[in-house]
Amino acid sequence: MLFRNQGDPVLNLSNPPGITAEMQHYGLDAVKDLNRLRQNVVGDPEIASRIASYELAFRMQSAAPELMDLSGESAAALEAYGVDREDPKVATERGGGPNQFRTFSRNCLLARRMVERGVRFVNLYHASWDHHSNLDVELTFNTQMADQPIAALLKDLKQRGLLDTTLVVWGSEFGRTPLGENRVGRKPNTGRDHHPCAFSLWMAGGGIKGGQVIGETDEIGWNIVKDPIHLNDFHATILHLFGLNHEKLTYRFQGRDFRLTDVAGKVVNQLLA
């Protein structure tokens, strides 16, 4: 479910003008009664499943406005996450639009609210870390934007007893080159290009052993020279923390075994508490 930054958190949550909550209630009850009458006639389990699906969807959607309403949060919590922070006045070519500090801070607070309500998977995005130029200014902007609310989220989850059962993963799809991205025909710049050979991710909570750094690159950060963790290994470890044996999620196709972690993935025990 994708939440919106403005207006209704989910499209079509609000009734159209002239439709009251009572009218909606009567309409839904009528549909429910018709479905049950048909179910009694044909005894089709698909109808019962569809009724249950619609009712679950309605309960989820109707819970969204309360979830998104931060008025019940304490002033200390709002300040800790930085939901009222102003963006620094910097020139940037990256996407994301205005009020990025407030948006990311609010999203981190919403992540905690979703976790404590039993949401199993929460995904936060920020655009953009794609620093092909203007690195000094824009990386400073992004790190200042992210540091405070992420720290507040981890602290908040821990104080509420939720961090032990919540795995927090910070990552991206690739790293950045250790060399400046200076291409033929372009002015020299301080940016970095896409780089899959060596990059870092971090995890917290959810059975992870904290306070350690695993892996090491060469002196310029181009390649891994010690304790590499392949992405398949990373995924195998996450599945293990979820209580799933990744090797049992295997199927055979066209003469070879396939699974989510491919045939090379293995659990990295050094990561586990």
Secondary structure, 3 states (H helix, E strand, C coil): CCCCCCCCCCCCCCCCCCCCHHHHHHHHHHHHHHHHHHHHHHCCHHHHHHHHHHHHHHHHHHHHHHHHCCCCCCHHHHHHHCCCCCCCCCCCCCCCCCCHHHHHHHHHHHHHHHHHCCCCCCCCCCCCCCCCCCHHHHHHHHHHHHHHHHHHHHHHHHHCCCHHHCCEEECCCCEECCCCCCCCCCCCCCCCCEECCCCCCEEECCCECCCCCCCEECCCCCCEEECCCCHHHHHHHHHHHCCCCHHHCEEEECCEEEECCCCCCCCCHHHEC
